[in-house]
Amino acid sequence: MRFRHSILLWIFATIAVGCSQLKKEPTTPIESYSAKEIYDLGEMKLNDMLHEEAAEYFGEIERLYPYSQWAKRGLIMQAFSFHKAMNYADSRSSAQRYIEFHPASEDAAYAQYILALSYYDQIAEVGRDQNLTLKALQELRLLIERYPESEYDAEAKIKFDLAFDYLAAKEMEVGRYYLQKGYYTSAINRFRIVVQDFQTTSQTPEALYRLVESYLSLGLKVEAQLAGAVLASQYTSTDWHNQSVILLSGSGLTPNTKGNNWLARIYRQMIKGQWL
């Protein structure tokens, strides 16, 4: 019995050592491993949440076996790993290489999606510099146009709308700052951008209300009434419309479409479908 017990202990110890060795770093040069073995090492690092190390292994496949199918799979996984590590520059580089080398691949849409995300996921970090937001919109648009049947199309459209709304929100933020400081002309310029260029976003009703507020502050009653008219015609159910009515009535005014400025043109476009 003691002999059998010793044998069992030896077997369990051997198995445990073998399993632990699978999780250790390679003890032989990486060049001696096959493409699949290196790929498996990369996946192991991913499972351990070691994303940068995983990306390095996936990159080794491209270096050592550049023309293999494993190199192709490794490249897209490298882009994914770098993105998980929030290394957006390297993730973008890997995704771009994949699209260039394998434009007809079934994973090309996913590479384009990662490329767009490399910009999109940084939007909240960019402060007043909207360059990354514009690039995210550009790459999301390419994804939607090039791969309309892909599984990423619906999510890309949602993210596109959110990024577009974010740009409008930044314009509103600056406009409200100018309005608060009493720089009414500068504020109007910002709110005008929102109304003209970001009509489909959720920021438009407030932009129109702020135009009413800004124009009244400058004594431009016709312009204030026009802004109120556009707001009343398109966004009657919003609180911004209700506030604009109160604001105009406080000056003895009501929404009115008379006039021939840029707001009149916006009214004709939005309400009557007239583009001239």
C-alpha positions as CSV (number, residue, x, y, z in Angstrom):
1,M,0.0,0.0,0.0
2,R,2.8,2.4,0.8
3,F,4.4,1.6,-2.6
4,R,1.1,2.4,-4.4
5,H,0.7,5.6,-2.4
6,S,4.2,6.7,-3.4
7,I,3.5,6.0,-7.0
8,L,0.3,8.0,-7.0
9,L,2.0,11.0,-5.3
10,W,4.8,10.8,-8.0
11,I,2.2,10.8,-10.8
12,F,0.3,13.8,-9.4
13,A,3.5,15.7,-8.9
14,T,4.6,15.0,-12.4
15,I,1.2,16.2,-13.8
16,A,1.4,19.4,-11.7
17,V,4.9,20.2,-12.9
18,G,3.8,19.6,-16.5
19,C,0.9,21.9,-16.2
20,S,2.9,24.6,-14.6
21,Q,5.5,24.4,-17.4
22,L,2.8,25.2,-19.9
23,K,2.3,28.6,-18.3
24,K,6.0,29.5,-18.1
25,E,7.9,31.5,-20.6
26,P,9.6,29.5,-23.4
27,T,13.0,28.2,-22.3
28,T,14.2,27.8,-25.9
29,P,14.6,30.6,-28.5
30,I,11.3,31.7,-30.0
31,E,12.6,30.9,-33.5
32,S,12.4,27.2,-32.6
33,Y,8.7,27.3,-32.2
34,S,6.2,26.7,-34.9
35,A,3.7,29.4,-35.9
36,K,0.9,27.7,-34.2
37,E,2.9,27.2,-31.0
38,I,3.7,31.0,-30.9
39,Y,0.0,31.7,-31.6
40,D,-1.0,29.5,-28.7
41,L,1.5,31.4,-26.5
42,G,-0.2,34.6,-27.5
43,E,-3.6,33.2,-26.6
44,M,-2.3,32.1,-23.3
45,K,-1.2,35.6,-22.5
46,L,-4.6,36.9,-23.6
47,N,-6.3,34.5,-21.2
48,D,-4.0,35.8,-18.4
49,M,-5.0,39.4,-19.3
50,L,-1.4,40.2,-20.3
51,H,-2.4,42.0,-23.5
52,E,0.9,43.7,-24.4
53,E,2.8,40.4,-24.0
54,A,0.2,38.7,-26.1
55,A,0.6,41.3,-28.8
56,E,4.3,40.7,-28.8
57,Y,3.9,37.0,-29.5
58,F,1.4,37.6,-32.2
59,G,3.9,40.0,-33.8
60,E,6.6,37.3,-33.7
61,I,4.5,35.1,-36.0
62,E,4.4,37.9,-38.6
63,R,8.2,38.2,-38.3
64,L,9.1,34.5,-38.4
65,Y,6.3,33.2,-40.6
66,P,5.2,36.2,-42.7
67,Y,3.5,34.2,-45.4
68,S,1.6,31.7,-43.2
69,Q,-2.1,31.7,-42.4
70,W,-1.0,32.0,-38.7
71,A,0.7,35.3,-39.5
72,K,-2.6,36.6,-40.9
73,R,-4.5,35.4,-37.8
74,G,-1.8,36.7,-35.6
75,L,-1.9,40.2,-37.1
76,I,-5.6,40.7,-36.4
77,M,-5.1,39.3,-32.9
78,Q,-2.2,41.7,-32.4
79,A,-4.5,44.6,-33.2
80,F,-7.0,43.3,-30.8
81,S,-4.4,42.7,-28.0
82,F,-3.0,46.2,-28.3
83,H,-6.4,47.7,-28.2
84,K,-7.3,45.7,-25.0
85,A,-4.0,47.1,-23.6
86,M,-5.2,50.6,-24.5
87,N,-2.2,51.0,-26.7
88,Y,-4.2,52.7,-29.4
89,A,-1.4,53.8,-31.7
90,D,0.0,50.2,-32.1
91,S,-3.5,48.8,-32.4
92,R,-4.2,51.2,-35.2
93,S,-0.9,50.3,-36.9
94,S,-1.7,46.6,-36.8
95,A,-5.2,47.1,-38.0
96,Q,-4.1,49.2,-40.9
97,R,-1.5,46.7,-42.0
98,Y,-4.1,44.0,-41.9
99,I,-6.5,46.0,-44.1
100,E,-3.6,46.7,-46.5
101,F,-2.4,43.1,-46.7
102,H,-5.8,41.3,-46.6
103,P,-8.4,43.7,-47.9
104,A,-10.7,40.9,-49.1
105,S,-10.4,38.8,-45.9
106,E,-13.5,38.0,-43.8
107,D,-11.8,39.8,-40.9
108,A,-11.1,43.0,-42.9
109,A,-14.3,44.5,-41.5
110,Y,-13.2,43.7,-38.0
111,A,-9.8,45.3,-38.6
112,Q,-11.6,48.4,-39.8
113,Y,-13.8,48.3,-36.7
114,I,-10.7,48.1,-34.4
115,L,-9.1,51.0,-36.4
116,A,-12.2,53.1,-35.8
117,L,-12.3,52.2,-32.1
118,S,-8.6,53.2,-31.7
119,Y,-9.9,56.8,-32.2
120,Y,-13.4,56.5,-30.8
121,D,-12.3,55.1,-27.4
122,Q,-10.2,58.2,-26.8
123,I,-12.9,60.7,-27.5
124,A,-13.5,61.4,-23.8
125,E,-9.8,62.1,-23.2
126,V,-9.1,64.7,-25.9
127,G,-10.5,67.8,-24.2
128,R,-11.1,70.6,-26.7
129,D,-9.0,69.0,-29.4
130,Q,-11.6,67.3,-31.6
131,N,-9.1,65.9,-34.2
132,L,-9.5,62.3,-32.8
133,T,-13.3,62.6,-32.9
134,L,-13.2,63.7,-36.5
135,K,-10.9,60.7,-37.4
136,A,-13.2,58.3,-35.5
137,L,-16.1,59.6,-37.6
138,Q,-14.1,59.1,-40.8
139,E,-13.1,55.6,-40.0
140,L,-16.6,54.6,-38.8
141,R,-18.0,56.0,-42.1
142,L,-15.5,53.9,-44.0
143,L,-16.7,50.8,-42.1
144,I,-20.3,51.6,-42.8
145,E,-19.7,52.3,-46.5
146,R,-17.2,49.4,-47.2
147,Y,-18.8,46.7,-45.1
148,P,-22.6,47.4,-45.0
149,E,-23.4,43.7,-44.4
150,S,-20.9,43.1,-41.7
151,E,-21.9,42.3,-38.1
152,Y,-20.2,45.6,-37.0
153,D,-22.4,47.8,-39.2
154,A,-25.1,48.5,-36.7
155,E,-22.8,49.3,-33.8
156,A,-20.7,51.5,-36.1
157,K,-23.8,53.5,-36.9
158,I,-24.6,54.0,-33.3
159,K,-21.0,55.1,-32.5
160,F,-21.0,57.4,-35.5
161,D,-24.1,59.2,-34.2
162,L,-22.7,59.4,-30.7
163,A,-19.4,60.8,-31.9
164,F,-21.3,63.3,-34.1
165,D,-23.4,64.3,-31.1
166,Y,-20.2,64.7,-29.1
167,L,-18.8,67.2,-31.6
168,A,-22.0,69.2,-31.4
169,A,-21.9,69.1,-27.6
170,K,-18.4,70.5,-27.6
171,E,-19.6,73.4,-29.8
172,M,-22.4,74.0,-27.3
173,E,-20.0,73.9,-24.4
174,V,-17.9,76.7,-26.0
175,G,-21.0,78.6,-27.0
176,R,-22.4,78.5,-23.4
177,Y,-19.1,79.8,-22.1
178,Y,-19.1,82.8,-24.5
179,L,-22.8,83.4,-23.6
180,Q,-22.0,83.4,-19.9
181,K,-19.2,85.8,-20.4
182,G,-21.4,88.1,-22.5
183,Y,-19.6,87.5,-25.8
184,Y,-22.9,87.2,-27.6
185,T,-21.6,87.3,-31.2
186,S,-19.0,84.6,-30.5
187,A,-21.7,82.5,-28.8
188,I,-24.1,83.0,-31.8
189,N,-21.4,81.7,-34.1
190,R,-21.0,78.5,-32.1
191,F,-24.8,77.9,-31.8
192,R,-25.1,78.6,-35.5
193,I,-22.6,75.8,-36.3
194,V,-24.7,73.4,-34.3
195,V,-28.0,74.3,-36.1
196,Q,-26.4,74.4,-39.6
197,D,-24.0,71.4,-39.4
198,F,-25.4,69.2,-36.6
199,Q,-29.1,69.4,-37.2
200,T,-29.6,65.6,-36.6
201,T,-28.1,65.7,-33.1
202,S,-29.8,66.1,-29.7
203,Q,-28.0,69.4,-29.3
204,T,-30.1,71.3,-31.8
205,P,-33.1,72.3,-29.6
206,E,-30.8,73.9,-27.0
207,A,-28.8,75.6,-29.7
208,L,-31.9,77.3,-31.0
209,Y,-33.0,78.3,-27.6
210,R,-29.5,79.8,-26.9
211,L,-29.8,81.7,-30.2
212,V,-33.1,83.2,-28.9
213,E,-31.3,84.2,-25.7
214,S,-28.2,85.6,-27.5
215,Y,-30.2,87.6,-30.1
216,L,-32.4,89.1,-27.4
217,S,-29.3,90.1,-25.4
218,L,-28.2,92.0,-28.5
219,G,-31.6,93.5,-29.2
220,L,-32.0,91.6,-32.4
221,K,-35.7,90.8,-32.1
222,V,-36.3,89.5,-35.7
223,E,-33.5,87.0,-35.4
224,A,-34.7,85.9,-31.9
225,Q,-38.2,85.3,-33.3
226,L,-36.9,83.3,-36.2
227,A,-34.9,81.1,-33.9
228,G,-38.0,80.6,-31.8
229,A,-40.1,79.8,-34.9
230,V,-37.7,77.0,-36.0
231,L,-37.7,75.7,-32.5
232,A,-41.5,75.8,-32.3
233,S,-41.9,74.0,-35.7
234,Q,-39.5,71.2,-35.1
235,Y,-39.2,70.7,-31.3
236,T,-42.5,71.7,-29.8
237,S,-42.5,68.9,-27.2
238,T,-39.1,69.9,-25.8
239,D,-38.6,72.0,-22.7
240,W,-36.3,74.3,-24.7
241,H,-39.3,75.3,-26.8
242,N,-41.3,76.1,-23.7
243,Q,-38.5,78.2,-22.3
244,S,-38.1,80.1,-25.6
245,V,-41.8,81.0,-25.6
246,I,-41.4,82.4,-22.0
247,L,-38.2,84.2,-23.0
248,L,-39.8,85.8,-26.1
249,S,-43.1,86.7,-24.3
250,G,-41.0,88.5,-21.7
251,S,-40.0,90.9,-24.4
252,G,-43.5,91.1,-25.8
253,L,-42.6,88.8,-28.8
254,T,-43.7,85.6,-30.3
255,P,-42.1,83.1,-32.7
256,N,-42.2,84.6,-36.2
257,T,-40.9,83.4,-39.6
258,K,-40.5,86.9,-41.1
259,G,-37.0,87.8,-42.1
260,N,-34.4,86.9,-44.7
261,N,-31.2,85.8,-42.8
262,W,-29.6,82.4,-42.3
263,L,-32.3,81.3,-39.9
264,A,-34.9,82.0,-42.5
265,R,-33.1,79.7,-44.9
266,I,-32.8,77.0,-42.2
267,Y,-36.6,77.4,-41.6
268,R,-37.3,76.9,-45.3
269,Q,-35.0,73.9,-45.5
270,M,-36.2,72.1,-42.3
271,I,-39.9,72.9,-42.5
272,K,-40.7,73.4,-46.1
273,G,-38.0,71.4,-47.8
274,Q,-36.9,74.4,-49.8
275,W,-33.1,74.5,-50.4
276,L,-32.8,77.8,-52.3
